[in-house]
Structure formats: C-alpha cells, structure tokens
Amino acid sequence: MKARVKWVEDVMFLGESGTGHTVVMDGPEEAGGHGTGMRPMELLLLGMGGCTAFDVVEILKKSRQDVRDCVVEVDGERSEEVPKVYTNIHVHYKITGKDVKPNFVERAIKMSTEKYCSATLMLAKTATITHDYEIIDVD
C-alpha cells in the first residue's frame, strides 16, 4: 500500500492513494489554512469509521441479517500536549434494517474492534475506545 502527499501552498496538501484517489488536506486558519480540505487528524477518524463500518456490514450480511444502512459516528478527543494524539474515541453505530438482532450487532462490533479493524487496533494504542449502537427497524 502506498500514499503520496504533495504540498500545494501554505498548509494545503494533496494526498493521493496508491489506487489513484485524491483528497485535499488543509490546516486551521490560525496555522495558515484556508478551510479548503480536511485536516489530517480528521482523516484518521474517518479511516477508522470506514474500516469498522465495512467490517460490521460484512459480518452482519454474512450472518444473514437484513441490513439496509449503517452510519458510524466517531467522536475523538485529543491530548492538549504535543504530540496531540487521540486519547478517547467514542464510536456510535446506527444500524438500519429489518428485524436485525442486537446479539448479532454486538458480535459484529466486537469482531471488528478486537480482530479485523486495523485502524481501530492501531488507534487503541493511544486512545481508550468505547462503542455503542442503535438499531433502527424498518418494515
């Protein structure tokens, strides 16, 4: 897996993945940013949310749960001191589907966070990570 980051101007950078996808990163105004892109630390939370969402949906589908939607909300707190690592992260899963069973959701989250989601496992080295979920039933 490869990534490339190119400086554009001020504190704006263009990130390119090995698969050719790009993302604009920019810093806060107080650091010379212009609000034209995501901050690199935001991308870490997005990566973790995407990683665990992917796992949970796949595990639920393999468990024959009728999942229609999955939204993962990630809230991170960072240290006040440099390096400003994440110290606490809370993940809230919103699973929408028909007759989705709570025990299957709990199992999927546990499997993702303890075994499959590399991003969660890496961030857990510096942060306390908590989870909860809600199931939204549809007809």
Secondary structure, DSSP 8 states (H G I E B T S, - for coil): --EEEEEEETTEEEEEETTS-EEEEE--GGGT--S-SB-HHHHHHHHHHHHHHHHHHHHHHHTT-EEEEEEEEEEEEE-SSSS--EEEEEEEEEEEEES--HHHHHHHHHHIIIII-HHHHHHTTTSEEEEEEEEEE--
